[in-house]
Amino acid sequence: MEIFDKLTNAAKDFFIEPEDEAKTLQNPPTAQFGAPSPGAVPAVPSPFAAPAVTQAEPRHLDHIASLLAGDGKDFGAYMKMVKSMAAAGMAGPLLYQTAFNAFSAVNGGTVPGLLASASQFEQALTTDRNKVLARHREKMGEATAPGSAPSTVVQLTAQEKKLAADLADLTLQLQTKQQQLLHTQQQLANERQKTQAALSSYELANSAAMAELQAHHKAAEAFLNASGSPK
């Protein structure tokens, strides 16, 4: 970028950094775009393990870029100049002053207007973040908007609760049936034992009676026939 090269070379002859000031402003404490404000309410802890996200999705990056897209005469354009000059090795007050000189020469901007533009971008990011957080709370069922249809998460949560309740009821029914089955099996075993014992007892009685009857039958037949008793 030829204009930046000329402005950079010219600025080096006119801008001299005092030693103390250079050390102080070498890394100015500028706030990062998108960083949460000090008064922001922390997110409510989720009952599940949230996935670890280390890189923003392209759709989110595109959305943020659309919020920061200006008309080329705002702080966004100034930031592009700062980044370009920083990539060339400039830093500190010289970087920001030279970038502003270039910005002002191209766009005719002023310092108050430039800083006001930065505040507008920060406000736009904060407002958009608050809207996204509100929608997120609605999707997660943490808040409800009047007249809005329940989100997929809310519907699945309700379905999960119903299925869990149904399962608990079925489990209770199963436990009851298992107890009834065990009781019935015990009764059946007892009745089988009683029935088998009764049959065994009857067999003993019948066998004893049959043996006694047969013994007397044989004895009577033998003695009576031998004695010549009338037939």
Secondary structure, DSSP 8 states (H G I E B T S, - for coil): -HHHHHHHHHHHHH----HHHHHHHSS-----TT---TT-------SS------S--HHHHHHHHHHH---SSSHHHHHHHHHHHHHTT--HHHHHHHHHHHHHHHH---HHHHHHHHHHHHHHHHHHHHHHHHHHHHHTTSS--TT----HHHHHHHHHHHHHHHHHHHHHHHHHHHHHHHHHHHHHHHHHHHHHHHHHHHHHHHHHHHHHHHHHHHHHHHHHHHTT---
